[in-house]
């Protein structure tokens, strides 16, 4: 979704659009959790001009599915993607009143610096702002990194692979302390003799 900043009037501008299911899949495909989109992402946005900045507020809900990180059962997740970002003119494109006597932008950034007040800022050039990159970034930031089917999921048996939520397999899942391995070998040798 592209917006011409001249379209944003004094009372703001509302926009709504759908990000196709395939496009949402493309966004989340690199995530280690293995997310897949269940339906398109509907985005409701409000833009307000605060010269020369543009405030972008968006609300969306991503319906996704992923394998449970414990038992691999399919999990459906509704991920809220609600955020607010301020678009500011890129360095060299700021209006004259935003520059100091040396011609440098007033809010210019020193290479390698990090200013906490500019965390939720993106830069733009010209009159058109592309909102999709900001939406993509916020979707990725909102993804749960560890989806589970239920809070008390028991996972899979590390010995036989049985889903322990369905039944107990009876395997010995006790992990021996490696510091006692030498003593266990000696104990086994004594039993043989």
C-alpha positions in Angstrom: 0.0 0.0 0.0 1.4 3.3 -1.1 0.1 6.7 0.2 0.8 10.1 -1.3 1.4 12.4 1.7 -0.6 15.1 -0.1 -3.7 12.9 0.3 -3.4 13.2 4.1 -5.7 16.1 5.1 -6.0 17.9 8.4 -8.3 15.2 10.0 -6.1 12.4 8.8 -6.5 9.5 6.3 -8.0 6.1 6.9 -6.9 3.2 4.7 -7.7 -0.5 4.8 -6.2 -3.3 2.6 -5.6 -7.0 2.5 -2.1 -8.5 2.3 -2.6 -11.7 0.3 -2.2 -15.1 2.0 0.8 -15.9 -0.3 2.4 -12.6 0.6 1.9 -13.3 4.3 3.5 -16.7 3.8 6.4 -15.1 2.1 6.9 -12.8 5.1 6.8 -15.6 7.8 8.6 -18.4 5.8 12.0 -17.6 7.2 10.9 -17.8 10.8 12.2 -20.9 12.6 8.8 -21.8 14.0 7.5 -22.8 10.6 4.5 -20.4 10.4 2.0 -20.6 7.5 -0.9 -18.1 6.8 -4.5 -19.3 7.2 -6.0 -16.3 5.4 -5.0 -12.9 4.1 -3.9 -10.2 6.6 -6.5 -7.4 6.8 -4.8 -4.1 7.8 -6.7 -1.1 9.2 -4.6 2.1 9.1 -4.8 5.7 10.1 -2.3 8.3 8.9 -1.9 11.8 10.3 0.4 14.5 9.1 2.5 16.4 11.7 4.7 18.4 9.3 7.1 17.1 8.1 6.4 13.8 9.9 3.6 11.3 9.1 2.2 9.3 12.0 1.1 5.8 10.9 -1.1 3.7 13.2 -2.1 0.2 12.1 -4.1 -2.7 13.5 -4.2 -6.2 12.1 -4.6 -9.8 13.2 -2.5 -12.5 11.5 -4.2 -15.9 11.5 -1.3 -18.4 11.3 -0.6 -22.1 11.9 2.6 -23.7 13.0 3.7 -27.0 14.5 3.8 -27.1 18.3 7.4 -26.7 19.4 6.9 -29.6 21.9 4.7 -32.2 20.2 4.6 -31.1 16.6 0.7 -31.0 16.5 -0.7 -28.2 14.4 -1.3 -25.0 16.3 -3.5 -22.1 15.1 -2.4 -18.7 16.4 -4.0 -15.3 16.1 -1.2 -12.8 16.3 -2.1 -9.1 17.0 -0.1 -6.7 14.9 -0.9 -3.3 16.4 1.7 -0.6 16.1 2.5 3.0 15.6 5.4 4.4 13.5 6.5 7.9 12.6 7.8 8.5 9.1 10.3 11.3 8.9 12.0 12.8 5.8 15.3 11.1 5.0 18.5 13.1 5.6 19.0 15.6 2.8 15.2 15.7 2.2 14.2 17.5 5.4 12.5 20.9 4.9 14.8 23.9 5.4 13.3 24.8 8.8 14.5 21.3 10.0 18.1 22.1 9.3 20.7 23.9 11.4 23.0 26.8 10.3 25.4 24.3 8.8 22.7 22.8 6.6 22.7 19.5 8.6 19.3 18.0 9.6 18.4 19.0 13.2 17.6 15.4 14.1 20.4 14.0 12.0 21.9 10.7 13.1 25.6 10.1 13.7 26.8 6.9 12.0 26.7 4.1 14.6 24.6 6.1 17.1 21.3 4.9 18.6 18.8 7.4 19.8 16.0 5.9 21.9 13.5 8.6 20.7 13.9 7.5 17.1 13.3 3.8 17.6 9.8 3.9 16.1 10.8 6.1 13.2 11.2 5.2 9.5 12.5 7.6 6.8 10.9 8.5 3.5 11.8 10.4 0.4 9.6 12.2 -2.0 5.8 12.4 -1.6 4.9 8.7 -1.6 5.3 6.4 1.4 5.2 2.6 1.0 3.5 1.2 4.1 4.0 -2.5 3.3 7.7 -2.8 4.5 6.6 -1.4 7.9 3.7 -3.9 8.1 6.1 -6.8 7.2 8.6 -5.8 9.8 5.9 -5.5 12.5 4.4 -8.9 11.6 7.8 -10.5 12.1 8.3 -8.7 15.4 4.9 -9.9 16.7 5.4 -13.6 16.0 5.6 -15.8 19.1 9.0 -17.6 18.9 7.8 -20.7 20.7 4.2 -21.7 19.7 2.7 -24.5 21.8 -0.6 -26.4 21.5 -1.3 -25.9 25.2 0.7 -24.5 28.1 1.1 -27.9 29.7 2.1 -29.8 26.5 4.2 -32.8 27.5 5.9 -33.1 24.1 7.3 -36.2 22.4 9.2 -39.0 24.1 12.9 -38.6 23.3 13.3 -42.4 23.2 10.4 -43.6 21.0 8.7 -40.4 19.7 5.3 -41.1 21.2 3.1 -38.0 21.8 3.0 -37.9 25.6 -0.2 -35.8 25.5 -2.0 -38.8 24.1 -0.5 -41.6 26.2 2.5 -42.5 28.3 4.8 -44.9 26.5 6.6 -46.3 29.5 10.1 -45.6 28.2 12.9 -44.7 30.7 13.4 -41.1 29.9 15.8 -40.5 32.8 19.0 -38.8 31.5 22.0 -40.1 33.5 24.4 -37.6 34.9 27.6 -37.9 32.7 29.8 -37.3 35.8 28.7 -40.8 37.1 29.2 -42.6 33.7 32.6 -44.1 34.9 30.9 -45.5 38.0 28.0 -46.9 36.0 30.5 -48.8 33.8 32.3 -50.2 36.9 29.0 -51.2 38.4 28.0 -53.1 35.2 31.5 -54.8 35.1 31.1 -56.0 38.8 27.6 -57.4 38.0 29.1 -59.4 35.1 31.7 -61.0 37.3 
